[in-house]
Amino acid sequence: MKGNMAQHIVTETQEEVTKVEQTRPKKVIRTTTKVVPPLVTEEPPQKAYNTKKAIFRTYQVLWYVLGIIEVLLIFQTVVKTRRSECF
C-alpha cells in the first residue's frame, strides 16, 4: 500500500500567457493558469468502488459478530441473575 502512495504525488504545472491588447499597446495583460491533475489518476472508478464495498462489508460483518457476542453476554448475565434470585 505504501508503494501506491508514492505513485499519487501531485505535480503542478504553471502556464503563463501574455496578451497584448491592440487598443492600448502600452498595457500588457498577464494571465496565469495553474493546471493540477486530479488526485486519483491511476485507479479506475470500478476498482475504487469494489475496494470501498469490500471494506464496508468487512465492517458490517465485524459489527454483526460483536452484536451477537453482546447479546450472548447479556443473556448470560440475565440467566445468572435469575438463578441467584431463586435461592
C-alpha contacts under 8 A as a table, 3 or more apart, distances in Angstrom:
res1	aa1	res2	aa2	distance
1	M	4	N	5.26
1	M	5	M	6.66
2	K	5	M	5.14
2	K	6	A	6.70
3	G	6	A	5.43
3	G	7	Q	6.88
4	N	7	Q	5.24
4	N	8	H	6.80
5	M	8	H	5.35
5	M	9	I	7.50
6	A	9	I	6.14
8	H	39	L	6.69
8	H	40	V	7.12
8	H	41	T	7.76
9	I	39	L	8.00
10	V	36	V	7.44
10	V	37	P	6.99
10	V	38	P	7.93
10	V	39	L	6.65
11	T	36	V	6.84
11	T	37	P	7.39
12	E	34	K	7.12
12	E	35	V	6.32
12	E	36	V	5.23
12	E	37	P	7.58
13	T	34	K	6.22
13	T	35	V	5.55
13	T	36	V	6.70
14	Q	32	T	7.34
14	Q	33	T	6.17
14	Q	34	K	4.84
14	Q	35	V	6.25
15	E	32	T	6.12
15	E	33	T	5.59
15	E	34	K	6.54
15	E	35	V	7.79
16	E	30	R	7.35
16	E	31	T	6.27
16	E	32	T	4.84
16	E	33	T	6.61
17	V	30	R	6.16
17	V	31	T	5.45
17	V	32	T	6.35
18	T	28	V	7.13
18	T	29	I	6.11
18	T	30	R	4.71
18	T	31	T	6.33
19	K	28	V	6.32
19	K	29	I	5.39
19	K	30	R	6.31
19	K	31	T	7.79
20	V	25	P	6.61
20	V	27	K	6.80
20	V	28	V	5.11
20	V	29	I	6.20
21	E	24	R	5.88
21	E	25	P	6.04
21	E	27	K	7.08
21	E	28	V	7.14
21	E	29	I	7.75
22	Q	25	P	5.52
24	R	27	K	5.74
25	P	28	V	7.53
37	P	41	T	7.71
38	P	41	T	6.14
40	V	43	E	6.30
41	T	44	P	7.83
43	E	47	K	6.64
43	E	48	A	6.68
44	P	47	K	5.50
44	P	48	A	6.51
45	P	48	A	5.11
45	P	49	Y	6.11
46	Q	49	Y	5.01
46	Q	50	N	6.15
47	K	50	N	5.10
47	K	51	T	6.18
48	A	51	T	5.13
48	A	52	K	6.23
49	Y	52	K	5.21
49	Y	53	K	6.03
50	N	53	K	4.98
50	N	54	A	6.14
51	T	54	A	5.20
51	T	55	I	6.33
52	K	55	I	5.13
52	K	56	F	6.10
53	K	56	F	5.09
53	K	57	R	6.09
54	A	57	R	5.09
54	A	58	T	6.20
55	I	58	T	5.12
55	I	59	Y	6.39
56	F	59	Y	5.17
56	F	60	Q	6.29
57	R	60	Q	5.00
57	R	61	V	6.28
58	T	61	V	5.22
58	T	62	L	6.14
59	Y	62	L	5.06
59	Y	63	W	6.15
60	Q	63	W	5.33
60	Q	64	Y	6.11
61	V	64	Y	5.02
61	V	65	V	6.23
62	L	65	V	5.29
62	L	66	L	6.24
63	W	66	L	5.01
63	W	67	G	5.98
64	Y	67	G	5.08
64	Y	68	I	6.35
65	V	68	I	5.18
65	V	69	I	6.33
66	L	69	I	5.10
66	L	70	E	6.15
67	G	70	E	5.04
67	G	71	V	6.22
68	I	71	V	5.15
68	I	72	L	6.23
69	I	72	L	5.12
69	I	73	L	6.22
70	E	73	L	5.12
70	E	74	I	6.23
71	V	74	I	5.12
71	V	75	F	6.07
72	L	75	F	4.98
72	L	76	Q	6.10
73	L	76	Q	5.03
73	L	77	T	6.21
74	I	77	T	5.09
74	I	78	V	6.21
75	F	78	V	5.16
75	F	79	V	6.21
76	Q	79	V	5.17
76	Q	80	K	6.20
77	T	80	K	5.18
77	T	81	T	6.11
78	V	81	T	5.08
78	V	82	R	6.15
79	V	82	R	5.14
79	V	83	R	6.16
80	K	83	R	5.11
80	K	84	S	6.25
81	T	84	S	5.28
81	T	85	E	6.42
82	R	85	E	5.22
82	R	86	C	6.57
83	R	86	C	5.39
83	R	87	F	7.35
84	S	87	F	5.96
